[in-house]
């Protein structure tokens, strides 16, 4: 389960970006009026594997 990460009020947000974390996984969500972009980061492939069941695909892993 992803948990939201509250940003410090002292850090400026130049984009509508939200951060979420789960064990071994970091997700960012950026959006505007036209589209949303979701990015995932992990140190190992294991936390990313369940995302394949939900239609998220990647072409390479830089871990």
WORAMO-V12552 format. One record per residue. N is the residue number from 1. RES is the residue in one small letter. D_FIRST is the distance of its C-alpha to the first C-alpha in Angstrom with 1 decimal. Layout:
{{N;RES;D_FIRST} {N;RES;D_FIRST}}
//
This chain:
{{1;x;0.0} {2;x;3.8} {3;x;6.5} {4;x;10.0} {5;x;12.8} {6;x;16.1} {7;x;19.0} {8;x;22.3} {9;x;24.9} {10;x;27.3} {11;x;25.5} {12;x;26.7} {13;x;24.4} {14;x;26.6} {15;x;24.1} {16;x;21.6} {17;x;18.7} {18;x;15.3} {19;x;13.1} {20;x;9.4} {21;x;8.2} {22;x;6.0} {23;x;8.6} {24;x;11.2} {25;x;9.9} {26;x;11.2} {27;x;11.2} {28;x;14.1} {29;x;15.2} {30;x;18.9} {31;x;20.9} {32;x;24.4} {33;x;26.5} {34;x;26.7} {35;x;23.5} {36;x;20.0} {37;x;19.0} {38;x;15.5} {39;x;15.7} {40;x;13.5} {41;x;14.8} {42;x;14.5} {43;x;17.3} {44;x;17.1} {45;x;16.7} {46;x;14.5} {47;x;11.1} {48;x;12.6} {49;x;14.1} {50;x;11.5} {51;x;11.8} {52;x;15.4} {53;x;14.9} {54;x;13.8} {55;x;16.9} {56;x;15.9} {57;x;18.8} {58;x;20.2} {59;x;23.8} {60;x;23.8} {61;x;21.8} {62;x;23.3} {63;x;21.6}}
//
